[in-house]
């Protein structure tokens, strides 16, 4: 079963976002979450940043999966972000990050949270997929690349 298909919508794909830090990425996702889910952007930002303080969510190979639990969120939500330029991220391989999948889950979604993270980690293991995600210009094609894998 593809959890990604359930949590990612085409309008939650941000291509070539021009930001200089993970804080700015979290702010941008917070704005979208506030508009789409009526969750305060500060809650989203704080949740993502608090998780990052526990240890980097960078996977390596230019990929990160920042995630956080959000009180008041009804169901998991995903946001795919491709940055215009890679940013420092404290990933295990010390490489900067350009591809991010931001995951927001309800504060009580422990098992689901882990299943989605596992699916995302497996997805981003594919070198050819990462290369396609970096070069694809059509958001609809990019969406299909992400949800068609699961």
N, CA, C and O atoms as a GROMACS GRO file, in nm:
protein
  600
    1UNK      N    1   0.085  -0.118   0.000
    1UNK     CA    2   0.000   0.000   0.000
    1UNK      C    3   0.090   0.125   0.000
    1UNK      O    4   0.190   0.131   0.071
    2UNK      N    5   0.050   0.220  -0.080
    2UNK     CA    6   0.128   0.344  -0.085
    2UNK      C    7   0.073   0.447   0.012
    2UNK      O    8  -0.034   0.504  -0.010
    3UNK      N    9   0.147   0.471   0.118
    3UNK     CA   10   0.108   0.578   0.208
    3UNK      C   11   0.130   0.714   0.143
    3UNK      O   12   0.057   0.809   0.169
    4UNK      N   13   0.231   0.721   0.058
    4UNK     CA   14   0.265   0.848  -0.006
    4UNK      C   15   0.146   0.898  -0.087
    4UNK      O   16   0.114   1.016  -0.084
    5UNK      N   17   0.081   0.809  -0.159
    5UNK     CA   18  -0.036   0.847  -0.239
    5UNK      C   19  -0.146   0.906  -0.150
    5UNK      O   20  -0.219   0.995  -0.192
    6UNK      N   21  -0.158   0.854  -0.028
    6UNK     CA   22  -0.262   0.901   0.063
    6UNK      C   23  -0.231   1.037   0.126
    6UNK      O   24  -0.323   1.110   0.163
    7UNK      N   25  -0.104   1.070   0.138
    7UNK     CA   26  -0.070   1.192   0.213
    7UNK      C   27  -0.018   1.307   0.128
    7UNK      O   28  -0.012   1.420   0.174
    8UNK      N   29   0.018   1.278   0.002
    8UNK     CA   30   0.074   1.382  -0.084
    8UNK      C   31  -0.028   1.420  -0.192
    8UNK      O   32  -0.082   1.334  -0.260
    9UNK      N   33  -0.053   1.549  -0.205
    9UNK     CA   34  -0.140   1.598  -0.311
    9UNK      C   35  -0.055   1.677  -0.410
    9UNK      O   36   0.050   1.730  -0.373
   10UNK      N   37  -0.100   1.687  -0.535
   10UNK     CA   38  -0.020   1.760  -0.635
   10UNK      C   39   0.010   1.905  -0.595
   10UNK      O   40   0.115   1.959  -0.632
   11UNK      N   41  -0.078   1.967  -0.520
   11UNK     CA   42  -0.053   2.106  -0.480
   11UNK      C   43   0.043   2.117  -0.361
   11UNK      O   44   0.073   2.227  -0.316
   12UNK      N   45   0.091   2.005  -0.311
   12UNK     CA   46   0.192   2.005  -0.204
   12UNK      C   47   0.329   1.968  -0.258
   12UNK      O   48   0.414   1.914  -0.187
   13UNK      N   49   0.350   1.998  -0.386
   13UNK     CA   50   0.481   1.979  -0.447
   13UNK      C   51   0.538   2.117  -0.476
   13UNK      O   52   0.483   2.193  -0.555
   14UNK      N   53   0.649   2.148  -0.410
   14UNK     CA   54   0.713   2.279  -0.424
   14UNK      C   55   0.842   2.260  -0.501
   14UNK      O   56   0.936   2.196  -0.453
   15UNK      N   57   0.847   2.317  -0.620
   15UNK     CA   58   0.965   2.299  -0.705
   15UNK      C   59   1.054   2.423  -0.703
   15UNK      O   60   1.008   2.536  -0.716
   16UNK      N   61   1.183   2.396  -0.688
   16UNK     CA   62   1.286   2.499  -0.696
   16UNK      C   63   1.263   2.614  -0.599
   16UNK      O   64   1.277   2.731  -0.633
   17UNK      N   65   1.226   2.576  -0.477
   17UNK     CA   66   1.208   2.673  -0.369
   17UNK      C   67   1.342   2.740  -0.340
   17UNK      O   68   1.444   2.674  -0.321
   18UNK      N   69   1.340   2.870  -0.336
   18UNK     CA   70   1.464   2.948  -0.319
   18UNK      C   71   1.478   2.990  -0.173
   18UNK      O   72   1.434   3.098  -0.133
   19UNK      N   73   1.539   2.902  -0.093
   19UNK     CA   74   1.560   2.930   0.049
   19UNK      C   75   1.705   2.897   0.084
   19UNK      O   76   1.773   2.826   0.010
   20UNK      N   77   1.750   2.949   0.196
   20UNK     CA   78   1.891   2.932   0.233
   20UNK      C   79   1.913   2.841   0.354
   20UNK      O   80   2.027   2.814   0.391
   21UNK      N   81   1.804   2.794   0.416
   21UNK     CA   82   1.820   2.711   0.536
   21UNK      C   83   1.697   2.623   0.558
   21UNK      O   84   1.591   2.646   0.500
   22UNK      N   85   1.715   2.522   0.643
   22UNK     CA   86   1.601   2.435   0.674
   22UNK      C   87   1.493   2.513   0.749
   22UNK      O   88   1.375   2.483   0.736
   23UNK      N   89   1.533   2.614   0.827
   23UNK     CA   90   1.433   2.696   0.896
   23UNK      C   91   1.338   2.760   0.796
   23UNK      O   92   1.217   2.765   0.819
   24UNK      N   93   1.393   2.808   0.684
   24UNK     CA   94   1.310   2.873   0.581
   24UNK      C   95   1.220   2.772   0.514
   24UNK      O   96   1.106   2.804   0.479
   25UNK      N   97   1.268   2.649   0.494
   25UNK     CA   98   1.184   2.543   0.438
   25UNK      C   99   1.066   2.519   0.532
   25UNK      O  100   0.951   2.512   0.488
   26UNK      N  101   1.096   2.506   0.661
   26UNK     CA  102   0.991   2.479   0.760
   26UNK      C  103   0.888   2.592   0.762
   26UNK      O  104   0.769   2.567   0.778
   27UNK      N  105   0.934   2.716   0.747
   27UNK     CA  106   0.841   2.830   0.743
   27UNK      C  107   0.748   2.821   0.624
   27UNK      O  108   0.628   2.845   0.636
   28UNK      N  109   0.803   2.786   0.507
   28UNK     CA  110   0.721   2.776   0.386
   28UNK      C  111   0.617   2.664   0.398
   28UNK      O  112   0.501   2.683   0.362
   29UNK      N  113   0.659   2.550   0.449
   29UNK     CA  114   0.564   2.441   0.469
   29UNK      C  115   0.459   2.481   0.572
   29UNK      O  116   0.341   2.447   0.558
   30UNK      N  117   0.500   2.552   0.676
   30UNK     CA  118   0.407   2.600   0.777
   30UNK      C  119   0.299   2.689   0.718
   30UNK      O  120   0.182   2.679   0.757
   31UNK      N  121   0.336   2.775   0.625
   31UNK     CA  122   0.238   2.862   0.559
   31UNK      C  123   0.134   2.780   0.483
   31UNK      O  124   0.014   2.808   0.490
   32UNK      N  125   0.180   2.679   0.410
   32UNK     CA  126   0.086   2.596   0.333
   32UNK      C  127  -0.004   2.517   0.427
   32UNK      O  128  -0.125   2.508   0.405
   33UNK      N  129   0.054   2.459   0.532
   33UNK     CA  130  -0.024   2.381   0.628
   33UNK      C  131  -0.128   2.470   0.696
   33UNK      O  132  -0.240   2.426   0.721
   34UNK      N  133  -0.091   2.593   0.726
   34UNK     CA  134  -0.185   2.685   0.789
   34UNK      C  135  -0.304   2.711   0.696
   34UNK      O  136  -0.419   2.710   0.739
   35UNK      N  137  -0.276   2.734   0.568
   35UNK     CA  138  -0.382   2.759   0.471
   35UNK      C  139  -0.468   2.636   0.445
   35UNK      O  140  -0.590   2.647   0.435
   36UNK      N  141  -0.405   2.519   0.432
   36UNK     CA  142  -0.477   2.399   0.393
   36UNK      C  143  -0.540   2.322   0.509
   36UNK      O  144  -0.642   2.255   0.490
   37UNK      N  145  -0.482   2.331   0.628
   37UNK     CA  146  -0.530   2.250   0.741
   37UNK      C  147  -0.569   2.333   0.864
   37UNK      O  148  -0.607   2.277   0.967
   38UNK      N  149  -0.560   2.464   0.852
   38UNK     CA  150  -0.593   2.553   0.964
   38UNK      C  151  -0.514   2.520   1.090
   38UNK      O  152  -0.565   2.528   1.201
   39UNK      N  153  -0.388   2.482   1.069
   39UNK     CA  154  -0.295   2.457   1.179
   39UNK      C  155  -0.198   2.576   1.180
   39UNK      O  156  -0.141   2.610   1.076
   40UNK      N  157  -0.180   2.636   1.294
   40UNK     CA  158  -0.093   2.754   1.301
   40UNK      C  159   0.046   2.722   1.246
   40UNK      O  160   0.106   2.620   1.279
   41UNK      N  161   0.095   2.811   1.161
   41UNK     CA  162   0.228   2.789   1.101
   41UNK      C  163   0.335   2.774   1.207
   41UNK      O  164   0.432   2.700   1.188
   42UNK      N  165   0.319   2.843   1.320
   42UNK     CA  166   0.419   2.832   1.427
   42UNK      C  167   0.421   2.692   1.487
   42UNK      O  168   0.527   2.644   1.528
   43UNK      N  169   0.306   2.625   1.493
   43UNK     CA  170   0.300   2.486   1.543
   43UNK      C  171   0.380   2.394   1.452
   43UNK      O  172   0.456   2.309   1.498
   44UNK      N  173   0.362   2.413   1.321
   44UNK     CA  174   0.432   2.330   1.223
   44UNK      C  175   0.582   2.354   1.234
   44UNK      O  176   0.660   2.260   1.244
   45UNK      N  177   0.620   2.480   1.233
   45UNK     CA  178   0.761   2.517   1.240
   45UNK      C  179   0.823   2.460   1.368
   45UNK      O  180   0.928   2.395   1.364
   46UNK      N  181   0.758   2.483   1.481
   46UNK     CA  182   0.812   2.438   1.610
   46UNK      C  183   0.826   2.286   1.614
   46UNK      O  184   0.925   2.233   1.664
   47UNK      N  185   0.725   2.215   1.563
   47UNK     CA  186   0.729   2.070   1.564
   47UNK      C  187   0.845   2.017   1.480
   47UNK      O  188   0.919   1.929   1.523
   48UNK      N  189   0.861   2.071   1.360
   48UNK     CA  190   0.969   2.027   1.272
   48UNK      C  191   1.106   2.062   1.332
   48UNK      O  192   1.199   1.980   1.329
   49UNK      N  193   1.117   2.181   1.386
   49UNK     CA  194   1.246   2.225   1.440
   49UNK      C  195   1.280   2.149   1.567
   49UNK      O  196   1.396   2.114   1.590
   50UNK      N  197   1.179   2.122   1.652
   50UNK     CA  198   1.204   2.046   1.775
   50UNK      C  199   1.254   1.906   1.740
   50UNK      O  200   1.344   1.854   1.806
   51UNK      N  201   1.196   1.845   1.636
   51UNK     CA  202   1.242   1.711   1.595
   51UNK      C  203   1.386   1.718   1.544
   51UNK      O  204   1.466   1.627   1.568
   52UNK      N  205   1.417   1.824   1.474
   52UNK     CA  206   1.552   1.840   1.418
   52UNK      C  207   1.656   1.854   1.529
   52UNK      O  208   1.771   1.812   1.512
   53UNK      N  209   1.617   1.911   1.641
   53UNK     CA  210   1.709   1.926   1.755
   53UNK      C  211   1.749   1.791   1.814
   53UNK      O  212   1.856   1.778   1.874
   54UNK      N  213   1.662   1.690   1.796
   54UNK     CA  214   1.692   1.555   1.846
   54UNK      C  215   1.797   1.486   1.759
   54UNK      O  216   1.862   1.392   1.804
   55UNK      N  217   1.812   1.531   1.637
   55UNK     CA  218   1.906   1.472   1.542
   55UNK      C  219   1.859   1.504   1.401
   55UNK      O  220   1.739   1.513   1.376
   56UNK      N  221   1.952   1.520   1.313
   56UNK     CA  222   1.918   1.558   1.177
   56UNK      C  223   1.829   1.453   1.111
   56UNK      O  224   1.846   1.333   1.130
   57UNK      N  225   1.733   1.502   1.033
   57UNK     CA  226   1.646   1.413   0.955
   57UNK      C  227   1.700   1.397   0.813
   57UNK      O  228   1.631   1.346   0.725
   58UNK      N  229   1.824   1.440   0.792
   58UNK     CA  230   1.889   1.418   0.664
   58UNK      C  231   1.923   1.270   0.649
   58UNK      O  232   1.979   1.209   0.739
   59UNK      N  233   1.889   1.214   0.533
   59UNK     CA  234   1.918   1.072   0.508
   59UNK      C  235   2.055   1.052   0.446
   59UNK      O  236   2.117   0.948   0.463
   60UNK      N  237   2.102   1.154   0.374
   60UNK     CA  238   2.221   1.142   0.292
   60UNK      C  239   2.181   1.146   0.146
   60UNK      O  240   2.063   1.145   0.114
   61UNK      N  241   2.281   1.152   0.057
   61UNK     CA  242   2.256   1.157  -0.086
   61UNK      C  243   2.169   1.277  -0.126
   61UNK      O  244   2.098   1.271  -0.227
   62UNK      N  245   2.175   1.386  -0.048
   62UNK     CA  246   2.100   1.507  -0.083
   62UNK      C  247   1.953   1.505  -0.048
   62UNK      O  248   1.875   1.584  -0.099
   63UNK      N  249   1.914   1.411   0.042
   63UNK     CA  250   1.774   1.393   0.078
   63UNK      C  251   1.753   1.410   0.228
   63UNK      O  252   1.836   1.369   0.309
   64UNK      N  253   1.639   1.470   0.264
   64UNK     CA  254   1.600   1.480   0.405
   64UNK      C  255   1.450   1.453   0.416
   64UNK      O  256   1.373   1.482   0.325
   65UNK      N  257   1.412   1.398   0.531
   65UNK     CA  258   1.270   1.374   0.559
   65UNK      C  259   1.235   1.437   0.694
   65UNK      O  260   1.217   1.366   0.794
   66UNK      N  261   1.225   1.570   0.697
   66UNK     CA  262   1.184   1.633   0.822
   66UNK      C  263   1.041   1.592   0.856
   66UNK      O  264   0.956   1.583   0.767
   67UNK      N  265   1.015   1.568   0.982
   67UNK     CA  266   0.882   1.523   1.022
   67UNK      C  267   0.850   1.571   1.162
   67UNK      O  268   0.939   1.595   1.244
   68UNK      N  269   0.722   1.584   1.187
   68UNK     CA  270   0.679   1.628   1.319
   68UNK      C  271   0.537   1.587   1.349
   68UNK      O  272   0.456   1.563   1.259
   69UNK      N  273   0.509   1.579   1.477
   69UNK     CA  274   0.373   1.549   1.524
   69UNK      C  275   0.302   1.682   1.551
   69UNK      O  276   0.357   1.773   1.613
   70UNK      N  277   0.179   1.691   1.502
   70UNK     CA  278   0.105   1.816   1.513
   70UNK      C  279  -0.027   1.792   1.586
   70UNK      O  280  -0.114   1.719   1.538
   71UNK      N  281  -0.041   1.853   1.701
   71UNK     CA  282  -0.166   1.842   1.776
   71UNK      C  283  -0.275   1.914   1.697
   71UNK      O  284  -0.258   2.028   1.653
   72UNK      N  285  -0.386   1.847   1.682
   72UNK     CA  286  -0.499   1.906   1.609
   72UNK      C  287  -0.505   1.867   1.462
   72UNK      O  288  -0.605   1.892   1.395
   73UNK      N  289  -0.400   1.807   1.411
   73UNK     CA  290  -0.401   1.760   1.272
   73UNK      C  291  -0.481   1.630   1.267
   73UNK      O  292  -0.459   1.540   1.348
   74UNK      N  293  -0.574   1.621   1.173
   74UNK     CA  294  -0.664   1.505   1.166
   74UNK      C  295  -0.601   1.384   1.098
   74UNK      O  296  -0.624   1.271   1.140
   75UNK      N  297  -0.520   1.408   0.993
   75UNK     CA  298  -0.457   1.297   0.922
   75UNK      C  299  -0.320   1.340   0.872
   75UNK      O  300  -0.291   1.459   0.861
   76UNK      N  301  -0.237   1.242   0.842
   76UNK     CA  302  -0.101   1.271   0.797
   76UNK      C  303  -0.104   1.353   0.667
   76UNK      O  304  -0.193   1.338   0.584
   77UNK      N  305  -0.004   1.439   0.653
   77UNK     CA  306   0.009   1.524   0.534
   77UNK      C  307   0.155   1.526   0.491
   77UNK      O  308   0.246   1.530   0.574
   78UNK      N  309   0.176   1.523   0.360
   78UNK     CA  310   0.311   1.526   0.307
   78UNK      C  311   0.332   1.642   0.212
   78UNK      O  312   0.238   1.689   0.148
   79UNK      N  313   0.456   1.688   0.205
   79UNK     CA  314   0.495   1.799   0.119
   79UNK      C  315   0.630   1.763   0.057
   79UNK      O  316   0.727   1.740   0.128
   80UNK      N  317   0.636   1.759  -0.075
   80UNK     CA  318   0.763   1.735  -0.141
   80UNK      C  319   0.822   1.870  -0.179
   80UNK      O  320   0.755   1.953  -0.240
   81UNK      N  321   0.948   1.891  -0.143
   81UNK     CA  322   1.015   2.018  -0.171
   81UNK      C  323   1.146   1.990  -0.245
   81UNK      O  324   1.230   1.914  -0.199
   82UNK      N  325   1.160   2.052  -0.359
   82UNK     CA  326   1.289   2.051  -0.429
   82UNK      C  327   1.342   2.193  -0.422
   82UNK      O  328   1.276   2.288  -0.465
   83UNK      N  329   1.462   2.206  -0.369
   83UNK     CA  330   1.521   2.338  -0.351
   83UNK      C  331   1.595   2.382  -0.478
   83UNK      O  332   1.647   2.300  -0.554
   84UNK      N  333   1.597   2.512  -0.497
   84UNK     CA  334   1.671   2.568  -0.610
   84UNK      C  335   1.820   2.540  -0.595
   84UNK      O  336   1.887   2.502  -0.691
   85UNK      N  337   1.870   2.557  -0.474
   85UNK     CA  338   2.010   2.529  -0.440
   85UNK      C  339   2.013   2.442  -0.315
   85UNK      O  340   1.931   2.460  -0.225
   86UNK      N  341   2.106   2.350  -0.309
   86UNK     CA  342   2.120   2.264  -0.191
   86UNK      C  343   2.158   2.348  -0.069
   86UNK      O  344   2.228   2.448  -0.080
   87UNK      N  345   2.110   2.303   0.048
   87UNK     CA  346   2.139   2.373   0.174
   87UNK      C  347   2.210   2.278   0.270
   87UNK      O  348   2.193   2.157   0.262
   88UNK      N  349   2.290   2.333   0.363
   88UNK     CA  350   2.352   2.249   0.466
   88UNK      C  351   2.242   2.184   0.551
   88UNK      O  352   2.140   2.247   0.580
   89UNK      N  353   2.265   2.059   0.590
   89UNK     CA  354   2.158   1.990   0.663
   89UNK      C  355   2.206   1.895   0.772
   89UNK      O  356   2.124   1.828   0.835
   90UNK      N  357   2.334   1.886   0.794
   90UNK     CA  358   2.387   1.793   0.896
   90UNK      C  359   2.350   1.648   0.866
   90UNK      O  360   2.323   1.570   0.957
   91UNK      N  361   2.347   1.613   0.739
   91UNK     CA  362   2.317   1.475   0.700
   91UNK      C  363   2.435   1.384   0.736
   91UNK      O  364   2.547   1.433   0.751
   92UNK      N  365   2.411   1.255   0.750
   92UNK     CA  366   2.518   1.162   0.788
   92UNK      C  367   2.638   1.162   0.692
   92UNK      O  368   2.751   1.140   0.735
   93UNK      N  369   2.614   1.187   0.564
   93UNK     CA  370   2.723   1.190   0.467
   93UNK      C  371   2.781   1.331   0.448
   93UNK      O  372   2.868   1.352   0.363
   94UNK      N  373   2.730   1.426   0.527
   94UNK     CA  374   2.775   1.566   0.526
   94UNK      C  375   2.744   1.639   0.395
   94UNK      O  376   2.790   1.752   0.374
   95UNK      N  377   2.666   1.576   0.306
   95UNK     CA  378   2.629   1.641   0.181
   95UNK      C  379   2.510   1.735   0.205
   95UNK      O  380   2.423   1.707   0.288
   96UNK      N  381   2.508   1.847   0.133
   96UNK     CA  382   2.392   1.936   0.144
   96UNK      C  383   2.268   1.869   0.084
   96UNK      O  384   2.278   1.773   0.008
   97UNK      N  385   2.152   1.921   0.119
   97UNK     CA  386   2.024   1.863   0.081
   97UNK      C  387   1.952   1.951  -0.020
   97UNK      O  388   1.950   2.074  -0.008
   98UNK      N  389   1.893   1.885  -0.119
   98UNK     CA  390   1.812   1.958  -0.218
   98UNK      C  391   1.673   1.898  -0.231
   98UNK      O  392   1.581   1.965  -0.279
   99UNK      N  393   1.655   1.773  -0.189
   99UNK     CA  394   1.525   1.706  -0.195
   99UNK      C  395   1.475   1.680  -0.054
   99UNK      O  396   1.544   1.618   0.027
  100UNK      N  397   1.354   1.727  -0.025
  100UNK     CA  398   1.297   1.705   0.108
  100UNK      C  399   1.154   1.656   0.095
  100UNK      O  400   1.078   1.701   0.008
  101UNK      N  401   1.119   1.564   0.181
  101UNK     CA  402   0.979   1.524   0.194
  101UNK      C  403   0.943   1.555   0.338
  101UNK      O  404   0.990   1.489   0.430
  102UNK      N  405   0.858   1.657   0.356
  102UNK     CA  406   0.819   1.698   0.491
  102UNK      C  407   0.692   1.622   0.528
  102UNK      O  408   0.592   1.626   0.455
  103UNK      N  409   0.697   1.555   0.640
  103UNK     CA  410   0.585   1.474   0.687
  103UNK      C  411   0.529   1.532   0.816
  103UNK      O  412   0.602   1.554   0.912
  104UNK      N  413   0.400   1.556   0.816
  104UNK     CA  414   0.329   1.600   0.936
  104UNK      C  415   0.228   1.492   0.972
  104UNK      O  416   0.152   1.448   0.887
  105UNK      N  417   0.228   1.451   1.098
  105UNK     CA  418   0.134   1.348   1.142
  105UNK      C  419   0.061   1.396   1.267
  105UNK      O  420   0.114   1.478   1.342
  106UNK      N  421  -0.061   1.343   1.289
  106UNK     CA  422  -0.131   1.375   1.415
  106UNK      C  423  -0.045   1.332   1.534
  106UNK      O  424   0.036   1.240   1.522
  107UNK      N  425  -0.062   1.396   1.646
  107UNK     CA  426   0.026   1.370   1.760
  107UNK      C  427   0.013   1.229   1.817
  107UNK      O  428   0.098   1.187   1.896
  108UNK      N  429  -0.089   1.153   1.777
  108UNK     CA  430  -0.105   1.018   1.830
  108UNK      C  431  -0.082   0.909   1.726
  108UNK      O  432  -0.123   0.795   1.748
  109UNK      N  433  -0.020   0.940   1.613
  109UNK     CA  434  -0.009   0.846   1.500
  109UNK      C  435   0.124   0.772   1.497
  109UNK      O  436   0.194   0.776   1.396
  110UNK      N  437   0.160   0.705   1.604
  110UNK     CA  438   0.292   0.642   1.615
  110UNK      C  439   0.321   0.538   1.507
  110UNK      O  440   0.420   0.551   1.436
  111UNK      N  441   0.237   0.438   1.494
  111UNK     CA  442   0.262   0.329   1.400
  111UNK      C  443   0.259   0.381   1.255
  111UNK      O  444   0.346   0.348   1.175
  112UNK      N  445   0.159   0.460   1.223
  112UNK     CA  446   0.147   0.516   1.089
  112UNK      C  447   0.269   0.600   1.055
  112UNK      O  448   0.322   0.592   0.944
  113UNK      N  449   0.312   0.679   1.150
  113UNK     CA  450   0.430   0.766   1.134
  113UNK      C  451   0.550   0.682   1.091
  113UNK      O  452   0.620   0.716   0.995
  114UNK      N  453   0.574   0.573   1.161
  114UNK     CA  454   0.688   0.487   1.131
  114UNK      C  455   0.674   0.418   0.996
  114UNK      O  456   0.772   0.402   0.924
  115UNK      N  457   0.553   0.376   0.962
  115UNK     CA  458   0.530   0.311   0.832
  115UNK      C  459   0.558   0.409   0.717
  115UNK      O  460   0.622   0.373   0.618
  116UNK      N  461   0.510   0.531   0.731
  116UNK     CA  462   0.531   0.631   0.626
  116UNK      C  463   0.680   0.664   0.613
  116UNK      O  464   0.732   0.672   0.503
  117UNK      N  465   0.747   0.682   0.726
  117UNK     CA  466   0.891   0.712   0.722
  117UNK      C  467   0.968   0.598   0.654
  117UNK      O  468   1.060   0.623   0.577
  118UNK      N  469   0.929   0.475   0.683
  118UNK     CA  470   0.994   0.360   0.620
  118UNK      C  471   0.973   0.360   0.469
  118UNK      O  472   1.067   0.334   0.393
  119UNK      N  473   0.852   0.388   0.427
  119UNK     CA  474   0.823   0.392   0.283
  119UNK      C  475   0.902   0.503   0.215
  119UNK      O  476   0.955   0.484   0.106
  120UNK      N  477   0.911   0.617   0.280
  120UNK     CA  478   0.986   0.730   0.222
  120UNK      C  479   1.135   0.698   0.213
  120UNK      O  480   1.198   0.725   0.112
  121UNK      N  481   1.190   0.640   0.319
  121UNK     CA  482   1.332   0.606   0.318
  121UNK      C  483   1.362   0.507   0.206
  121UNK      O  484   1.463   0.520   0.136
  122UNK      N  485   1.275   0.408   0.189
  122UNK     CA  486   1.293   0.310   0.082
  122UNK      C  487   1.284   0.378  -0.056
  122UNK      O  488   1.363   0.349  -0.145
  123UNK      N  489   1.189   0.465  -0.070
  123UNK     CA  490   1.169   0.536  -0.197
  123UNK      C  491   1.295   0.613  -0.237
  123UNK      O  492   1.340   0.605  -0.352
  124UNK      N  493   1.351   0.686  -0.143
  124UNK     CA  494   1.465   0.772  -0.173
  124UNK      C  495   1.598   0.696  -0.183
  124UNK      O  496   1.701   0.756  -0.212
  125UNK      N  497   1.595   0.565  -0.158
  125UNK     CA  498   1.716   0.484  -0.179
  125UNK      C  499   1.751   0.472  -0.327
  125UNK      O  500   1.866   0.446  -0.362
  126UNK      N  501   1.653   0.491  -0.412
  126UNK     CA  502   1.673   0.475  -0.556
  126UNK      C  503   1.748   0.594  -0.616
  126UNK      O  504   1.697   0.706  -0.619
  127UNK      N  505   1.868   0.567  -0.662
  127UNK     CA  506   1.949   0.673  -0.723
  127UNK      C  507   1.882   0.730  -0.849
  127UNK      O  508   1.882   0.851  -0.870
  128UNK      N  509   1.825   0.642  -0.930
  128UNK     CA  510   1.760   0.690  -1.053
  128UNK      C  511   1.639   0.777  -1.020
  128UNK      O  512   1.614   0.876  -1.088
  129UNK      N  513   1.565   0.741  -0.916
  129UNK     CA  514   1.451   0.824  -0.878
  129UNK      C  515   1.499   0.961  -0.829
  129UNK      O  516   1.444   1.064  -0.867
  130UNK      N  517   1.603   0.963  -0.746
  130UNK     CA  518   1.656   1.092  -0.697
  130UNK      C  519   1.697   1.180  -0.815
  130UNK      O  520   1.668   1.299  -0.817
  131UNK      N  521   1.763   1.120  -0.913
  131UNK     CA  522   1.806   1.197  -1.031
  131UNK      C  523   1.686   1.252  -1.107
  131UNK      O  524   1.689   1.366  -1.153
  132UNK      N  525   1.582   1.170  -1.122
  132UNK     CA  526   1.461   1.217  -1.190
  132UNK      C  527   1.394   1.331  -1.112
  132UNK      O  528   1.346   1.427  -1.172
  133UNK      N  529   1.391   1.318  -0.981
  133UNK     CA  530   1.328   1.422  -0.898
  133UNK      C  531   1.404   1.554  -0.908
  133UNK      O  532   1.345   1.661  -0.894
  134UNK      N  533   1.534   1.547  -0.931
  134UNK     CA  534   1.614   1.668  -0.945
  134UNK      C  535   1.596   1.736  -1.080
  134UNK      O  536   1.617   1.857  -1.092
  135UNK      N  537   1.557   1.661  -1.181
  135UNK     CA  538   1.553   1.718  -1.316
  135UNK      C  539   1.413   1.738  -1.373
  135UNK      O  540   1.395   1.821  -1.462
  136UNK      N  541   1.315   1.665  -1.324
  136UNK     CA  542   1.180   1.674  -1.380
  136UNK      C  543   1.122   1.814  -1.358
  136UNK      O  544   1.125   1.866  -1.246
  137UNK      N  545   1.070   1.874  -1.464
  137UNK     CA  546   1.016   2.010  -1.454
  137UNK      C  547   0.864   2.014  -1.441
  137UNK      O  548   0.808   2.113  -1.394
  138UNK      N  549   0.797   1.908  -1.482
  138UNK     CA  550   0.651   1.905  -1.478
  138UNK      C  551   0.604   1.852  -1.342
  138UNK      O  552   0.632   1.737  -1.307
  139UNK      N  553   0.532   1.935  -1.264
  139UNK     CA  554   0.488   1.892  -1.131
  139UNK      C  555   0.401   1.765  -1.135
  139UNK      O  556   0.408   1.683  -1.044
  140UNK      N  557   0.319   1.750  -1.240
  140UNK     CA  558   0.234   1.631  -1.249
  140UNK      C  559   0.317   1.505  -1.268
  140UNK      O  560   0.288   1.401  -1.209
  141UNK      N  561   0.419   1.514  -1.351
  141UNK     CA  562   0.509   1.399  -1.371
  141UNK      C  563   0.584   1.367  -1.242
  141UNK      O  564   0.601   1.251  -1.207
  142UNK      N  565   0.627   1.471  -1.173
  142UNK     CA  566   0.698   1.453  -1.047
  142UNK      C  567   0.607   1.385  -0.944
  142UNK      O  568   0.650   1.295  -0.871
  143UNK      N  569   0.484   1.429  -0.939
  143UNK     CA  570   0.387   1.368  -0.849
  143UNK      C  571   0.374   1.218  -0.880
  143UNK      O  572   0.377   1.135  -0.789
  144UNK      N  573   0.361   1.184  -1.008
  144UNK     CA  574   0.349   1.044  -1.047
  144UNK      C  575   0.473   0.963  -1.011
  144UNK      O  576   0.463   0.847  -0.972
  145UNK      N  577   0.590   1.025  -1.024
  145UNK     CA  578   0.714   0.956  -0.984
  145UNK      C  579   0.708   0.919  -0.836
  145UNK      O  580   0.750   0.810  -0.797
  146UNK      N  581   0.658   1.010  -0.754
  146UNK     CA  582   0.654   0.988  -0.610
  146UNK      C  583   0.546   0.887  -0.569
  146UNK      O  584   0.574   0.796  -0.490
  147UNK      N  585   0.426   0.902  -0.620
  147UNK     CA  586   0.318   0.815  -0.575
  147UNK      C  587   0.313   0.683  -0.649
  147UNK      O  588   0.257   0.585  -0.599
  148UNK      N  589   0.372   0.679  -0.766
  148UNK     CA  590   0.370   0.556  -0.845
  148UNK      C  591   0.468   0.453  -0.797
  148UNK      O  592   0.464   0.338  -0.839
  149UNK      N  593   0.558   0.493  -0.707
  149UNK     CA  594   0.662   0.403  -0.657
  149UNK      C  595   0.613   0.311  -0.548
  149UNK      O  596   0.666   0.202  -0.528
  150UNK      N  597   0.510   0.357  -0.476
  150UNK     CA  598   0.471   0.284  -0.356
  150UNK      C  599   0.378   0.171  -0.377
  150UNK      O  600   0.340   0.103  -0.281
   0.00000   0.00000   0.00000
